[in-house]
Amino acid sequence: MISHLSLTKTDTVSPSISLQTDSNGFEFLIIEHDKLSAALTLHGGHLIHFQKTGQQPIIWLSKSAIFDKNKAIRGGVPICWPWFGPAGPELGEGLPAHGFARTSKWALDNVQESVEGVIIDLKLNSNNETLKLWPYEFELTLQITLNEQLKLELITENKSDLPLTYRSALHTYLNISAPEAIHLSGLNKQFYNSLNNKCLETGDTTLLIDQAIDSIYKKANTEIMLKDQQFQQTLTIVNTGNDSEVVWSPWVEGAAAFADMPDNGYQTMLCIESAITQGDGQQVKAGEKHSLTTLIK
Ligand SMILES: O=P(O)(O)OC[C@H]1O[C@@H](O)[C@H](O)[C@@H](O)[C@@H]1O
């Protein structure tokens, strides 16, 4: 999934993690471990690749993704935070879609390695720039656990004196063989259809992917299963701290409209997002923390 990138190693972080840059100096953390390979960027705190040794990549990255410090990366797991979709009108106009975490520079806080895999902690703290966009002091921690399973935990700590509310999504782009090979089950029956004025609709708990989809499902009551007949694998997805799951495929027209996705890109990806989208969002009291996770096994 990242073999098309031309990277140069600039530093060693730990036995299986190196810092590498592209020709523009854009930084990547590359993980080459006996059990898995993975990659992430400090820009956006963005996992862009995860593959267990001998298996298909689990995470999809656009072949035409743009690596630019002012843009969000197409593919991987963008961190949508502290809002999802457009910002609420109370925050003002001209704010970036899906918040600013996915275009902010995160700091590498900690790495742990074992024979099973690696755990990487990234941090993003409020600063003068974030306070102009969103008036709360915070510390965000993204813990990325890469081993037999993939786990992402996003911890929002409220460092202000007032309660905050946030919305979010771990906007996971999953790698699929082909839409017609996919059978998705375990979703809630009720969903808000963003392609139909966000109307609340009732469907089946299973879904075949044969057209554009942009739906906010009420939180699943059970595990979500993504069966891929061609890859002969079933991914099980368990989300916590969320109130909904977003399922998104841009399909033919959507992919054609994106400069950073090949026209056929929609055929090999499907987003299933652990999300906070309902009501006013998740409240976090002053000094407290809230955790949003997705686990893919
Ligand atoms: O192009 P972006 O900003 O990364 O967003 C991609 C998609 O993200 C999804 O989560 C939304 O439900 C879609 O409406 C949106 O189009």
The ligand as a Gaussian input file, in Angstrom:
#p B3LYP/6-31G(d) Opt

LIG

0 1
 O      -13.460000      14.420000       1.618000
 P      -13.447000      14.357000       3.131000
 O      -13.558000      15.707000       3.785000
 O      -12.285000      13.573000       3.641000
 O      -14.756000      13.573000       3.562000
 C      -15.029000      12.325000       3.033000
 C      -16.380000      11.792000       3.531000
 O      -16.271000      11.512000       4.899000
 C      -17.411000      10.796000       5.396000
 O      -17.198000      10.452000       6.724000
 C      -18.627000      11.668000       5.279000
 O      -19.751000      10.974000       5.769000
 C      -18.802000      12.061000       3.824000
 O      -19.928000      12.934000       3.715000
 C      -17.546000      12.734000       3.296000
 O      -17.710000      13.007000       1.922000

